[in-house]
Amino acid sequence: MSQETIYSTVHGIVVNQINAKNGQVYFPLMYTLFVFILMNNLIGLVPYSFASTSHFALTFSLSFTIVLGATLLGLNKHGLEFFSLFVPAGTPIALLPLLVIIEFISYLARNISLGLRLGANILSGHLLLTILSGFTYNIMTSGIIFFFLGLFPIAFIVAFSGLEFAIAFIQAQVFIILSCSYVKDALELH
């Protein structure tokens, strides 16, 4: 995968999610974030290394920064009108307090879901690879017959490593798409 492909992919995501004019402003941040997440995801595929994106402290810090930045951006651009984001259009007055609370909780859950999604997916994939590798090693060191039986799980591990490579890219892409969506919500409200 070339740098130019990554650049055009992220540029397309940012421009399509936010818009052509404002997307250019936020492209450097989103591109840097994408490359950072992708590289940290891929580092975890190297044997005996640790993917820092599988650590929830990092993923929650990234998601908190994005959500806080989008919130401050919305407050700066719209002032108190930003809070209209918590009032769904056409809401009956009687349901307004309940729906505002639900929308506010939903807004706060963005932070948790964004960080948890990235961390949990990367952690689960790497843990599964570690468990399968240990299992295969134990089988193959049990005897000559078992050595040949251990070749089947190795084929599965190689295939699963390819899948983990794709997941590393997809998770970085999902993080950027959602981050752009949160920035767009802050810029345009409804």
C-alpha positions in Angstrom: 0.0 0.0 0.0 1.6 3.3 -1.1 1.6 6.6 0.7 -0.2 8.1 -2.1 -3.1 5.6 -1.8 -3.3 6.3 1.9 -3.3 10.0 1.3 -6.1 9.9 -1.3 -8.1 7.5 0.8 -8.0 9.7 3.9 -8.6 12.8 1.8 -11.7 11.3 0.2 -13.0 10.3 3.6 -12.5 13.7 5.1 -13.9 15.6 2.1 -17.0 13.3 1.9 -17.7 13.2 5.6 -17.2 16.9 6.4 -17.4 18.8 3.1 -15.1 20.0 0.4 -14.4 23.4 2.0 -14.1 22.6 5.7 -12.6 19.2 5.0 -9.4 20.7 3.8 -9.0 22.5 7.2 -9.2 19.2 9.1 -7.4 17.0 6.7 -3.9 17.3 8.2 -5.2 16.3 11.7 -7.2 13.3 10.3 -4.4 12.2 8.1 -1.9 12.3 10.9 -4.4 10.5 13.2 -5.0 7.8 10.5 -1.3 7.1 10.0 -0.6 7.1 13.7 -3.4 4.5 14.4 -2.5 2.4 11.3 1.2 2.2 12.2 0.4 1.3 15.8 -2.0 -1.3 14.7 0.6 -2.8 12.3 3.4 -2.8 14.9 1.3 -5.2 16.9 1.5 -7.7 14.1 5.3 -8.0 14.6 6.0 -11.0 16.9 6.8 -10.1 20.5 5.7 -6.5 20.0 2.8 -4.6 21.6 0.2 -2.6 19.7 -0.3 0.5 21.7 -3.7 0.9 20.2 -4.8 -2.2 22.0 -4.2 -0.3 25.3 -7.4 1.4 26.4 -5.5 4.4 27.9 -4.3 5.4 24.5 -7.6 4.8 22.6 -9.7 6.6 25.2 -7.2 9.5 25.2 -7.5 9.8 21.5 -11.3 9.5 21.5 -11.6 12.0 24.4 -9.4 14.5 22.5 -11.5 14.2 19.3 -14.9 14.5 21.1 -13.7 17.3 23.3 -12.2 19.1 20.3 -15.4 18.7 18.3 -17.4 20.0 21.3 -15.2 23.0 21.7 -15.3 23.6 18.0 -19.1 23.6 18.0 -19.3 25.9 21.1 -16.9 28.3 19.5 -18.7 28.4 16.2 -22.3 28.3 17.4 -22.2 29.6 21.0 -25.1 28.4 23.1 -26.9 27.4 19.9 -24.6 24.3 20.0 -26.9 22.8 22.6 -29.7 22.6 20.0 -27.8 19.4 19.0 -29.4 17.7 22.0 -33.0 18.7 20.9 -34.2 16.4 18.0 -36.2 18.3 15.4 -40.0 18.2 15.8 -39.9 17.0 19.4 -43.1 17.5 21.3 -42.7 19.7 24.4 -43.8 17.0 26.8 -41.0 14.6 25.6 -38.3 17.4 25.4 -36.7 16.8 28.8 -36.5 13.0 28.4 -35.1 13.3 24.8 -32.6 15.9 25.8 -31.2 13.6 28.5 -31.1 10.7 26.1 -29.3 12.8 23.4 -26.9 14.1 26.0 -26.0 10.5 27.1 -25.7 9.5 23.5 -23.3 12.4 22.9 -21.2 11.4 25.9 -21.2 7.7 24.8 -19.4 8.8 21.6 -16.2 9.1 23.6 -16.5 5.6 25.1 -17.6 3.9 21.9 -14.9 5.4 19.7 -12.1 4.4 22.0 -13.6 1.0 23.0 -14.2 0.0 19.4 -10.6 0.5 18.4 -9.0 -0.9 21.5 -11.2 -4.0 21.8 -10.9 -5.0 18.1 -7.1 -4.7 18.0 -6.7 -6.4 21.4 -9.0 -9.3 20.6 -7.3 -10.0 17.3 -3.8 -9.9 18.8 -4.9 -12.1 21.7 -6.3 -14.6 19.4 -3.1 -14.7 17.4 -1.1 -15.1 20.5 -3.3 -18.0 21.8 -3.3 -19.8 18.5 0.5 -19.4 18.2 1.1 -20.8 21.7 -1.3 -23.7 21.0 0.5 -24.5 17.7 3.9 -24.4 19.3 2.7 -26.8 22.1 1.4 -29.2 19.5 4.5 -29.1 17.3 6.9 -29.7 20.2 5.0 -32.7 21.4 6.5 -35.2 19.0 7.2 -35.8 15.3 3.7 -36.9 14.4 2.3 -33.8 16.1 4.8 -31.6 14.3 3.1 -32.4 11.0 -0.3 -32.0 12.5 0.8 -28.5 13.7 1.2 -27.4 10.1 -2.6 -27.0 9.7 -2.9 -24.4 12.5 0.1 -22.6 11.0 -1.8 -22.2 7.7 -4.7 -20.8 9.7 -2.4 -18.4 11.6 -0.9 -17.1 8.4 -4.4 -16.5 7.0 -5.6 -14.9 10.2 -2.5 -12.6 10.1 -3.6 -11.4 6.7 -7.0 -10.7 8.2 -5.4 -8.8 11.1 -3.6 -6.7 8.5 -6.9 -5.8 6.9 -8.5 -5.1 10.3 -5.6 -2.8 11.2 -6.5 -0.7 8.1 -10.2 -0.9 8.6 -10.1 0.2 12.3 -8.0 3.2 11.4 -10.5 4.0 8.7 -13.5 3.6 11.0 -11.8 5.9 13.6 -11.3 8.6 11.0 -14.8 8.3 9.6 -16.4 8.7 13.0 -14.0 11.5 14.0 -15.0 13.4 10.8 -18.6 12.7 11.5 -18.2 14.3 15.0 -16.5 17.3 13.5 -19.2 17.7 10.9 -21.9 17.5 13.7 -20.1 20.3 15.5 -19.8 22.5 12.4 -23.3 22.0 11.0 -25.4 20.9 14.0 -28.4 19.2 12.4 
